[in-house]
Amino acid sequence: MLSHGILPDTHVLPNVVKACGKLSAFKLGRAVHGFVCKYGFDSDSVVQASLVHMYLKGDRIKDARNVFERLPEGDVVTCGALLSAYARKG
């Protein structure tokens, strides 16, 4: 998309982030996170929640928590996922 001058939107980015998590492509996921911040998608709660879930899949709880703390509106699912990750770690 980017090579054709088309920017992804708030419908595409959560799916890209989810794919990064499922494929364990965390280096690419961090690059997508940078894109999200650079282009102002960091105020979108769905995009941010998908980043939290991606980081949790990679066992990167600190990164997930940092994103969670910047969520415009926390949601029960994302909070529960973060709490569950803390419980697994002990």
N, C-alpha and C positions, 0 to 999 in steps of 0.2 A: 504494500500500500504506500509506504513512505517513498519508495523509489519512483512511484507514479505521481507523487505530490498530493496524495490523499491522506489526510490525518484520520486516525481511528477516533471513534467517539465513545461515549459512556456505555454504549451497548456492546461494542467490540472489545474494549479493554478488559472487562472482567473475564471474558472468555479466553483472551490471550493469557492472562495471568493464571487462570485455572489450568490451561494447557501446560504452562511452564511447571506448575506444581505437580501435575500428573506425570509429566515426563522427567521429573527431577532435574529440570533445566534451570537451576537456581541462578546461575550466572546471567542467563538471558532474562530471568525474572527480575533480577536487580536492575538490569538495563531498562526493562519496561517500567520499573518503579521510578527510575530517573526520568524517563519520558513523561510519566504521569505528573511528576512534580514540575518539570520544566514547562509543560504545556497547560498547567492549571487544572488538571483533573483531580488534584489532591483534595478538593473540596467536595467531591462526589462520594457519598457514603458507600455506594455499591462497589465502586472501584477500590476504595480503601479496604472494605471488608474482604474483597477477594485477595488483596495483598496480604492481609492478616492470615487468611487461610493458607495461602501459598507458603508463607514463612513457617507456619506451624507444620505443614507437611514435610518441610525440610528440617524440622527440629531446631529452628532458629527462633527461639522464644523471645529473646531480647529484641530482635528486629520486629517480630509480630507485635510485641508490647508497644514499641515506639510508634508503629503505625496506628495501633488501637487508640493510643492516647491522643492522637491527632484527628480521630474520627469526629466529624461534625455532629453526628448523633450516634451514640452507641446503640447496638441492638442486642437482643437476648442471645441470638444464635452465635454471634461473634464473641460476645462475652463468655458464653458457655464453652466455646471452643478453646479460648485462652485459659479459662479455669481448668478445663480438662487436661490441657497440656502441662500446666503447673502440677496438677495432681499426679500425672504420669512420671514427672521428674522427681517428685518427692519433695 
